[in-house]
């Protein structure tokens, strides 16, 4: 007896759960993707949009544990906010917990809306509708220092300041990993053991800080233990930098 594996399309999967929507041009009003996990696994946003964007009016990237990807050059493709989009792409929403990886008081967060490329289309969400939906769930007694913290965070990242600040973080993170690799026996950083046949820590910090190979998950390698990547190698996922 022989088992034949059939390649299943996105629309066939949609038909299994919502057959009435499967033939629509864009079956999904909104897709929600966790851009970065707690332990620092981060999707390539460009690949997400290329893979499922044609099926969605909007994609919401939950960037609670990240938010720094647009300030680190080698992570540019991880940032939904840096994507070049056209009228055929989905609108983009990005939520960030500013108090986690950026500069803000506890509970400070923000929502980014990037959808001018679909303005005028029926699926476009105008500012008034978005703002009213937000205000419906907001407190009538806001804590104004939270708003001030958002402004301060934005100012801190303005211009080249954000890029310089986060490059310092990348360098510090790399050096910390090197110290752990050189001095610890029972713990190790979540990075490849070898890059081009040489130990990860043998490379210059300046080179590691600009080359994604030092953080990229490669299917078949054992250090990341992600066996599923053998089957769904459609997204390039990167290890946490800071």
Buried (B, 14 or more C-beta within 10 A) or exposed (E): EEEEEEEEEEEEEBBEEEEEBBEEEBBBEEBEBBBBBEEBBBBBBBBBBEEBBEBBBBBBBBBBBBBBBBBBEBBBBBBBBBBEBEEEBBBBBBBBBBBBBBBBBEEBBBEBBBBEBBEEEEBBBEEEEBEEEEEEEEEEEEEEEBEEBBEBBBEEBEEEEBBEBBBEBBBEBBEEBBEBBEEEEEEEBBBBEEBEEEEBBEBEBEEBBEEBBBBBBBEEBEBBEBEEBEEEEEBBBBBBBB
